[in-house]
Amino acid sequence: MRVAAGVILIIAAVFNLIASLGYLAGGAVTSGASSFAESAYVQGQELTAQQKAEIKKVQDEVGGTGIGFLAFGVFLLASVGILIAGAVFLFQDTKPQFIMVAGGMAILAEVIGILITQFGIFNILGLVGGALAIIAAKSMGGAVAPVEAE
């Protein structure tokens, strides 16, 4: 089960890497578009007060979304390293506490991703990998082997 959990965590890390690049790009484009709207001029003339109010409303809605996408992209990028390290520790049968953190992070990343977009087939890998990692970490023996007398 440890090996399966490790392999699934690595696959989930690769999907998180790809998703993080998408969220970072989407957040940058969204934030950039809201900043661009601020400096908009219509055929060389300044915007009316009503147009400025509309742009401000759109900026508040879209700018917050862009920053949220950027933050989630950074979180996913950080999760990639933690999931791979958790998988390595699963293969080595060491550091169960870190493996539990990695499993929790895998589950959290998928839950946030589901809340932002929708439930998809790729979310299953992260959820299953995280759950298996936590179960495998709890089943690891934490006792120290007795030292033989000489």
N, C-alpha and C positions, 0 to 999 in steps of 0.2 A: 504494500500500500504506500510505503514511503517513496518508492521509485515512481509509482504512478502519480502521486501527488506532486513530486518534483517536476516530472515531465509536463504535467498540466500547468503548473505554475510558470514554467518557462514559456509554454505556448501562450498563456494569458499575458505574460510580460511582453511578448512580441506584438500581440494585438493591442496592448496598452500603449506601446511605443508608436504604432501606426495611428491610433486614435489620438494620442497626445499631439502629434504633429498636425492632425486635422483640427483639433480644438485650438491649438496655438495659432494656426493660420486663420481660422474663422474668427477668433477673438481679435487678432490684429487687424483683419479687414473690417470687422464691425466697428472697432474702436477708431480706426482710421477714417471710416466713412462718417462717423459722428463728428470727428474733428474737422473733416473737410466741409461738412454742412455749416459749421460755424463761420467759416471764411467765405461763404458763397456770396456771389454778387450776380444779379440778374442783368445781363447785357450792360455791364459797367455801372449800373445804378445800385444804390444801396437798397436793402430789403425794407419793406414796410414793417411797422410794429407787429401787425398780424402775422406776417411771414416769419419774423424773428421769434414770435411766441410759438409758432408751429415747429420751427426748427429746434427751439429749446426743448419742447415736449418730446420730440423724436430723439434728441440727443440724450435726454435723461433716460428714456426707455432703452434705446439701443446701446448707449455707452455702458450702462450697467450690465447689459447682457454680454457685451464684448469683454469686459473685465472679468465677468464670471467664467466665460469660456477660457480666457487666458489663465485664470487661477486653476481651473480644473485641468487644463493642459499641463501646467507645471506639476500639479499633484500626480497626474498619470505618469509624467516623465520621471518623477522621483520614485514612483511605485515600481518602475521597471527594474531599477537596481536592487530594490529591496526584495522583490519577488525572485529575481535570479539568485540573490544571496540566500534567500530562504530555501530555494530548491537545492542549492549546493549543500547547505546544512542538512537538508533532508537526506541527500545521498550519503553524507558522512555520518549521519545519525548523531549529530551534536547540536547544541544550543536550541533546546526545545522552546525556550521563551521567545527567541528571535523568530522562530518558525511560526509561533502563534501570532506574533505581530504581523508577519508577512501574510499569513492566512487572513487575518482580520482586515489588513489593508486591501487584499484582493477582493474580499467581499464588499468592503466599503466603496471601492472604486466602481464595482459593478452596480451597486445600489444607486450611487450618485448618477452614474451613466444612464441607468433606467429612468430615474426621476427627471433628468435633463431631456432625454430623447424618448425612447420607448424600449420595451423589453424585446431583445433579439436573440438569435441563436448563439451569437458570440458571447453574450452575457453568461450563458450556462457554464462555459469553460472556467471563467473566473470564480463563479459561485461554487462550483464543484471543487475546483482546485483549492480554494480557500478553506472550504469545509474539510476536505481530505487532509490538508496540511495541519489544521487545528487538531483533528482526530489523531493524526500520526504523532504530533508533538505531545499530546496528552498520554499516548501509549508508550512513549520513550521512557526507558528506565532512568530515573534520576539518582538512583542510589550509587554510591561509590563501591567498587569491587573491594572485597576484603583483602588485606595485605597478608601474604603467607608468612608464617614465622620461619626464621632461618635457623 
